[in-house]
Amino acid sequence: MPRPPYRCRAGLRRGLGVVAAAIVGSVACVPRPYSVDESMRRAGQFLTPVTFAAAGAYDEDGRAFPLGRCGFRDCERLAVRSYRIPPGHPLEPYLADRSFVYDDALAMIALSLVGRRDEARAIGNTLTTLLTADSTLGFSFSLASPSFYNVRYVRAGTVAWAGYALALYDALTHERRFTPYAQRIADRLLASRIDATGDPRAGLVPGGRGAWRDHYRSFDPLHVAAYCATEHQIDTYFLLDALAGSDPTGRYRAAADQLGARIVDALWLGPEGRFAVAVTERGVVTDRALDAAGAWGALFLLARGDRARAGRSLDYTLRTFARRGSGLRGYAPYAGPAPDYPGQDFSETLFAEGTAGVALALLRAGRSREAGELSDSLRALQRQGDGGVVYAVPASEDFPDLAAAAPTAWLLFLEIERRDGRPVVFGG
């Protein structure tokens, strides 16, 4: 079968349209970690958003179209730069002004948590203007004007994270500003669920639509990503869970419970004690991905109170994905072959974002010392990135050693939870 991009966030396989030559690097020496206070301060600085003023965009074929209108009185729009690109870096032409919707969702949540609500609200304004008529969002956009908006490359996980950020903002601030938009997104994801009797994917959310071909030289808008990735189901579950608290009808609570049960039924591999990476019409895909098997998988199980499975999932993760080297401790994005990177093996890559997810799961499982050790490694990578956590080491084309918004936000979530003792994301 064709190998669809299950891991739609990882590395640079994000619908860029072009991919630079591989960059291979390593960490020669490990910098001293920032202190926790310095880490949080520098993380907040790194996640400072910039103005997004575009009223229109152009799509994968170069066709122009208007963005949605901001429906609020205060319509400032902001977005984050996803990567910090040194001048002259080979990826500068492709990533210097790129903002990924997932990263904006993370930044919106992070800024809400540290009290910078005006900036968080302005990112929310941007997400609402990127929302399409069918209540989805594209994968990424440029900060230029007019903006390139990868609007037809739709992946359920990205869409769910945008909705989750909007819903969580309202839960934190009690503004109820973005809840209707989050509900539109949730309803669209629920409507997309597979309902064919006897299909292994029944009750789950399919991946999305659109695909880049020929090493990102052409775009296929007719492609349907029909697989159901475990990652996307977990993303959708937490969106529904976030909406449940403000829904007097109980509809989203019921939908979250139903989806949660279906995730376990369809994707849990009991003999191994972990989740499959995805399920297709032919059955489960058993490749081993960190987010599904144990980082987000364990957080999902803990949020549902399923501590027995969560413990098994976490133990599997610690055995299978651990990566140590150059004085750092962390976890690899895959163990063995990666389903969306044919012929490549990232078992020796330290993936910072995923490592932070493992640390959160350890913290919630009562293993605070191990969580702290991972925090130390992430703060060392943050110092290396001058405030932004380095995406991965050693560097490769798809996992660059660049300071990035996503792992920086996840480190901030980790440090806030270590300080306050309460879940901030994926917490139930």
C-alpha positions in Angstrom: 0.0 0.0 0.0 1.2 3.6 -0.4 2.8 5.1 2.7 0.7 8.1 3.7 2.2 10.8 6.0 0.9 9.5 9.3 3.2 11.8 11.2 1.9 15.0 9.7 3.8 17.3 12.0 7.3 15.9 12.2 10.3 17.4 10.7 10.0 19.4 7.4 7.5 17.1 5.7 4.9 19.9 6.1 3.8 20.7 2.6 6.6 23.1 1.9 6.5 22.7 -1.8 10.3 22.4 -1.8 12.8 20.6 0.4 16.4 21.7 0.9 19.4 19.5 0.9 19.9 17.3 3.9 21.8 19.0 6.8 23.6 16.6 9.0 24.9 17.7 12.4 25.6 16.6 15.9 26.0 18.0 19.3 29.7 18.2 20.1 29.3 19.4 23.6 26.2 19.9 25.8 25.6 23.4 27.0 24.7 23.9 30.7 20.9 23.9 31.0 19.1 27.2 31.7 17.7 27.4 35.2 13.9 26.8 35.3 13.1 30.5 35.7 15.5 31.5 32.9 14.1 28.7 30.7 10.5 29.9 31.1 11.4 33.5 30.5 13.4 32.7 27.4 10.7 30.4 26.1 8.1 33.1 26.4 10.4 35.5 24.5 10.9 33.0 21.7 7.2 32.4 21.4 6.5 36.2 20.9 4.2 36.4 17.8 4.5 38.8 15.0 1.9 40.7 13.0 -0.1 38.7 10.3 -1.7 41.4 8.2 -2.6 39.5 5.0 -6.2 39.9 3.8 -5.7 37.4 1.0 -3.6 34.4 0.1 -2.7 32.2 -2.8 -3.0 28.4 -2.8 -0.8 25.5 -4.0 -1.6 26.3 -7.6 -0.9 30.0 -7.2 -4.6 31.0 -7.3 -5.5 34.0 -5.2 -8.4 33.9 -2.7 -9.5 36.1 0.3 -9.0 35.0 3.8 -11.9 34.9 6.2 -13.0 38.1 8.0 -12.3 38.7 11.6 -15.7 38.7 13.4 -14.6 40.7 16.5 -14.3 44.3 17.4 -10.6 43.9 18.3 -9.2 42.2 15.2 -5.4 42.4 15.8 -3.9 39.2 14.1 -0.7 37.6 15.2 1.2 34.4 14.4 4.5 32.8 15.4 7.5 32.1 13.2 7.8 28.3 13.5 11.6 28.2 13.2 14.5 30.6 13.9 16.6 30.4 10.7 20.2 31.7 10.8 21.0 34.0 7.8 22.4 32.1 4.9 21.0 28.7 6.2 19.9 26.4 3.3 16.4 26.3 4.7 16.1 30.1 5.0 14.2 30.5 1.7 11.6 27.9 2.7 11.1 28.4 6.5 12.1 31.9 7.4 8.6 33.3 7.2 6.6 30.1 7.6 4.0 29.6 10.4 2.5 26.2 11.0 -1.1 26.1 12.3 -0.1 23.5 14.9 2.6 25.8 16.2 0.2 28.7 16.4 -2.2 26.6 18.4 0.6 25.7 20.8 1.7 29.3 21.1 -1.9 30.4 21.8 -2.2 28.0 24.7 1.3 28.8 26.1 0.7 32.6 26.0 -2.7 32.1 27.7 -1.0 30.2 30.5 1.6 32.8 31.2 -0.9 35.6 31.3 -0.2 37.2 27.8 -3.9 37.0 26.8 -3.9 39.9 24.3 -1.3 38.1 22.2 -3.0 34.7 22.6 -6.3 36.3 21.6 -4.7 37.8 18.5 -3.4 34.4 17.5 -6.9 33.1 17.9 -8.1 35.9 15.6 -5.7 34.6 13.0 -6.9 31.0 13.3 -10.5 32.1 12.8 -9.6 33.9 9.6 -7.8 30.8 8.3 -10.9 28.7 8.9 -12.4 27.6 5.6 -16.0 27.4 4.6 -16.1 23.7 5.5 -14.6 24.4 8.9 -11.1 23.0 8.3 -7.7 24.7 8.2 -4.7 24.2 5.9 -1.4 23.1 7.3 0.8 26.2 7.1 1.0 29.7 5.8 3.6 32.4 5.1 3.7 35.6 7.1 4.0 37.6 3.9 1.2 39.5 2.2 -0.3 38.1 0.2 0.3 34.9 2.0 0.9 31.4 0.7 -1.6 29.3 2.5 -1.3 25.5 2.2 -5.1 25.5 2.4 -5.8 22.2 0.5 -3.3 20.2 2.5 -5.7 19.3 5.4 -4.8 17.0 8.2 -7.2 16.2 11.0 -4.6 16.6 13.8 -3.7 20.1 12.8 -7.4 21.0 12.5 -8.1 19.5 15.9 -5.2 21.4 17.6 -6.5 24.7 16.2 -9.9 23.9 17.7 -8.4 22.7 21.0 -6.4 26.0 21.4 -9.6 28.1 20.7 -11.6 26.0 23.2 -8.9 26.0 25.9 -8.4 29.7 25.6 -12.1 30.2 26.5 -11.8 27.6 29.3 -8.8 29.5 30.8 -10.2 33.0 30.4 -14.0 32.4 30.6 -14.4 34.8 27.7 -16.4 32.3 25.5 -15.1 34.3 22.5 -13.8 31.4 20.4 -16.1 28.5 21.5 -18.4 28.7 18.5 -15.4 28.3 16.2 -14.1 25.4 18.2 -17.5 23.8 18.0 -17.6 24.2 14.2 -14.2 22.5 14.0 -15.3 19.7 16.3 -18.5 19.1 14.5 -16.7 18.9 11.2 -14.3 16.3 12.5 -17.1 14.3 14.0 -19.0 14.4 10.7 -16.0 13.0 8.9 -15.8 9.8 11.0 -15.9 6.5 9.1 -19.3 4.9 9.5 -19.0 1.8 7.3 -20.2 -1.3 9.1 -17.3 -3.8 9.6 -14.6 -1.3 8.6 -11.7 -1.4 11.1 -11.7 2.4 11.0 -15.4 2.7 12.0 -16.0 5.5 14.4 -12.6 7.1 13.8 -11.5 10.3 12.1 -9.7 9.9 8.8 -6.4 11.7 8.1 -7.6 14.4 5.7 -7.0 15.4 2.1 -4.4 16.7 -0.3 -0.9 15.4 -1.0 2.4 16.7 -2.3 4.0 14.7 -5.0 7.4 14.3 -6.8 9.3 15.6 -3.7 7.0 18.6 -3.3 7.1 19.7 -6.9 3.4 19.2 -7.5 0.3 19.1 -5.4 -2.6 16.6 -5.7 -5.8 18.1 -4.3 -7.8 15.0 -5.0 -5.8 12.7 -2.7 -7.8 11.4 0.2 -5.8 10.4 3.4 -8.2 7.6 4.3 -6.1 6.2 7.1 -7.0 7.0 10.7 -3.9 8.0 12.7 -3.8 7.3 16.4 -2.3 10.8 16.9 -5.3 12.5 15.2 -7.8 10.6 17.3 -6.1 11.7 20.5 -6.0 15.3 19.2 -9.7 15.1 18.4 -10.5 13.5 21.8 -8.9 16.4 23.7 -10.8 19.0 21.6 -14.1 17.3 22.5 -13.0 17.0 26.1 -12.2 20.7 26.2 -15.6 21.6 24.8 -17.4 19.3 27.2 -17.0 21.6 30.2 -19.0 24.5 28.6 -21.6 22.4 26.8 -24.8 22.0 28.9 -26.3 19.5 26.4 -23.6 16.9 27.2 -23.1 16.3 23.4 -19.4 16.8 23.4 -18.9 14.8 26.6 -20.7 11.9 25.0 -18.7 12.2 21.8 -15.4 12.3 23.6 -16.3 9.2 25.6 -17.4 7.4 22.5 -14.3 8.3 20.6 -12.1 7.5 23.6 -13.5 4.0 23.8 -13.2 3.5 20.1 -9.5 4.5 20.2 -8.8 1.8 22.6 -10.9 -0.8 20.8 -9.5 -0.2 17.4 -5.8 0.8 18.1 -4.6 -0.7 21.3 -2.2 -3.6 20.8 -2.7 -5.5 24.0 0.1 -8.0 23.8 2.6 -5.3 23.3 1.1 -2.7 25.6 1.0 0.2 23.2 -1.0 1.8 20.4 -0.6 1.2 16.7 0.4 4.2 14.6 -2.8 4.0 12.5 -5.6 1.8 11.1 -6.5 1.5 7.5 -9.4 -0.3 5.8 -7.2 -3.4 5.9 -6.4 -3.2 9.7 -3.9 -1.7 12.1 -0.5 -0.3 11.0 2.0 -1.6 13.5 4.9 0.7 12.9 6.2 2.2 16.1 5.7 6.0 16.5 6.5 7.8 19.7 3.4 10.0 19.9 1.0 7.0 19.4 2.8 4.4 21.3 3.7 6.2 24.5 4.0 10.0 24.7 0.5 11.2 23.8 -0.9 7.7 24.1 0.0 7.5 27.7 -1.3 11.1 28.3 -4.6 10.1 26.7 -4.9 6.9 28.9 -4.0 8.8 32.0 -6.7 11.5 31.2 -9.3 8.7 31.0 -8.2 7.2 34.2 -6.9 4.1 32.6 -3.8 3.9 34.7 -3.1 0.2 34.0 -2.8 0.7 30.2 -1.1 4.0 30.7 1.6 2.3 32.8 2.2 -0.3 30.1 2.3 2.3 27.4 4.8 4.4 29.3 7.0 1.3 30.1 6.9 0.4 26.4 8.0 3.9 25.5 10.9 3.9 27.9 12.1 0.6 26.6 11.7 1.2 22.9 12.3 4.9 22.1 15.0 5.9 24.6 17.9 7.8 23.0 21.1 8.8 24.9 24.1 10.5 23.5 26.3 13.6 23.7 25.2 14.0 27.3 21.5 14.3 26.5 18.7 12.0 27.4 15.5 11.9 25.3 13.3 9.9 22.9 13.3 9.1 19.2 10.3 9.9 17.0 10.2 6.3 15.6 11.7 2.9 16.5 12.7 1.2 13.3 11.3 2.1 9.9 9.2 5.2 9.8 5.9 4.8 7.9 6.1 8.2 6.2 9.8 8.2 5.5 10.5 5.2 3.3 14.0 3.8 3.7 14.9 6.1 6.6 15.5 5.2 10.3 15.3 7.9 13.0 15.9 5.6 15.9 19.0 7.6 16.9 17.3 11.0 16.6 16.5 12.9 19.8 13.1 14.5 19.1 12.6 17.3 21.5 8.9 17.8 21.2 8.2 14.1 21.8 10.6 14.0 24.7 8.6 16.7 26.4 5.5 14.6 25.9 7.2 11.6 27.6 8.3 13.9 30.4 4.7 15.0 31.0 3.5 11.4 31.1 6.2 10.5 33.6 5.3 13.5 35.8 1.6 12.5 35.8 2.5 8.9 36.6 4.3 10.1 39.7 7.9 9.8 38.3 8.9 13.3 38.9 12.7 12.6 39.1 12.7 11.1 35.6 10.6 14.0 34.3 13.1 16.4 35.7 16.0 14.7 34.0 14.3 15.1 30.7 13.6 18.7 31.5 17.3 19.2 32.0 18.1 17.8 28.6 15.4 20.0 27.0 16.7 23.1 28.7 20.2 22.3 27.4 18.8 22.1 23.9 17.1 25.4 24.7 20.4 27.1 25.6 21.8 25.7 22.4 18.9 27.3 20.5 19.4 30.7 22.3 16.0 30.5 23.9 14.1 28.3 21.5 14.4 24.5 22.0 16.3 22.8 19.1 13.9 20.6 17.2 16.1 17.5 17.0 19.6 16.2 17.2 21.5 15.1 15.3 20.2 17.2 12.4 18.8 15.7 9.2 16.7 17.1 6.3 13.4 16.2 8.1 14.5 16.8 11.7 16.6 20.0 11.7 18.7 21.2 14.6 16.9 24.6 14.5 15.3 26.4 17.4 11.6 25.8 16.9 8.3 26.9 18.4 6.7 23.5 18.9 9.3 22.0 21.3 9.7 25.4 23.0 6.0 25.5 23.8 6.0 21.9 25.0 8.9 22.6 27.3 7.0 25.6 28.7 4.0 23.3 29.4 6.2 20.9 31.2 7.8 23.5 33.4 4.5 25.1 34.3 3.1 21.7 35.3 6.2 20.9 37.3 5.8 24.2 39.1 2.1 24.2 39.6 1.3 20.5 39.9 -1.7 20.6 37.6 -2.1 19.5 34.0 -2.2 22.3 31.4 -2.6 20.4 28.1 -4.0 16.9 27.4 -5.1 16.7 31.0 -8.7 15.7 31.0 
